[in-house]
Amino acid sequence: MLTVPTDDINRLIVLARDYEAQFISAGQGLDSGDDTGGEATRKSPYPTPEADLLEAAIDDMSEEQQAQLVALVWIGRGTFEPEEWDDAVRTAREEAIHSTSEYLMGTPLLADQLVNGLDALTE
């Protein structure tokens, strides 16, 4: 069961959209990825307020909430189905070898995937 408050997820969606907007402005796009599951290594070459706010919001969450956030993104992009929530969270915990904020901030279309995941879980 998702225990991250919906208000917190909605705040992250707004922060992620602000963060992603800097890449659109810079002409980098949002749909770039690699062959290892679609994760990009998009990171602003310089610190920005948008990046700092999003990173802090993710880092301030508990490890369990961070795992749930990753699972939500995976459901939003179709890697897992909503019925596989527990498996997705467990996998997120097991595969957490780097900073969750770094991983999520490198995920193309993060805001859209959060929205899609939240929608899928609430249907």
N, C-alpha and C positions, 0 to 999 in steps of 0.2 A: 504494500500500500504506500502510495506517495505521501510522505509526511512533510515535505517542504511546502510551506504556506503558498497558496496561489498568488497572494500579493507579492511575495518574494520572487516568484517565477516571473510574474508580469513586470516587476522592476528590472529583472535581468534581461527580459526581452527588449525593453526600452533602451537599456544600456548597451546591449548587443547591437541594436540598430544604429545607435549613435557611433559605436566603435566601427561597424562595418561601413558606415558612410564615408569614413576617411579613405577607405580603399577605392570606393567609387570615385571620389574626388581626385584621387591620385592615379586613376585609370588602371588600377590593378585588377579590378573585377572581383567577384565573389565565388565564381564557380571553378576556380583552379584547384587541382588536387593532384595526387600522385597515384601510383598503381597499387598502393597498399591499403586501400579501403577508402580513398577519397579525402584523406586528411591533407590539408595544405599546411605549409609552414609560414603562413601569413603572419607576420608580426611587424608592427610599425617599426621602421628603422630608428625612430626617435620616440621618447616618451611623450604621450599625449594625455590630456585630462581624461579623454574617453577610455583609453586603455587602462589608465590608473583606476578609474572608477569601477570598470568591469572586473578587473583583476582583484581588487579589494573586496568587491561584493561576493565573488566566488570563494576567495581565500577565507573570508569571514565565516563561511558555512562549516558545519561539522563534517567529518570524513563521511559519515553516513549520508548527509544531505548532498555532498559532492558526488558520491556514487549514484544517488538517485537522479541527480541532474544529468550525469552522463547517460544513464539508462533512458531518461526522458528524451535526450537527443537521439539516441540510437533507435528508439521507437518512432520518433519523428521522421527519421530518414529511412525507416523500413528494415533496419537490421534485425530488429526484434518486433514481435507482435505484442499488442497490449496484454494478451493472456500470458506472455512470457516475462512479465514484470520482474518476478523474483529471480529468474535466471539472468535477466539483464543487469539487475543490481549486483548480483553475486559476481558476474563477469566483470563489471566495472570495478568492483573492489579488488578482484584478483589481478586485473591488468593495470592497476594504478601504480605505475612505476615512475611517472613524472608528475609534475605539478598539474593538478586538474585545471587550474585557470589557464595554464599554458596550452594544454591539450584543447580545451574548449575554444580558446581565443584563436586557435589555428584551424578551427572547423569552419569550412565555408558555409554560409547561410545559417549560422548559429541561431539567430533570432527566429527564422522560419521553422527550423527544426524543433525548437522549443515549443513554438505555437502548435505545430503539427503533433508533437508528442502529447502535449496537454489535451488537445482536442481528441486524440485517439483514446486517451485514458478516461475521458469524461463522457464518451459516447455511450 
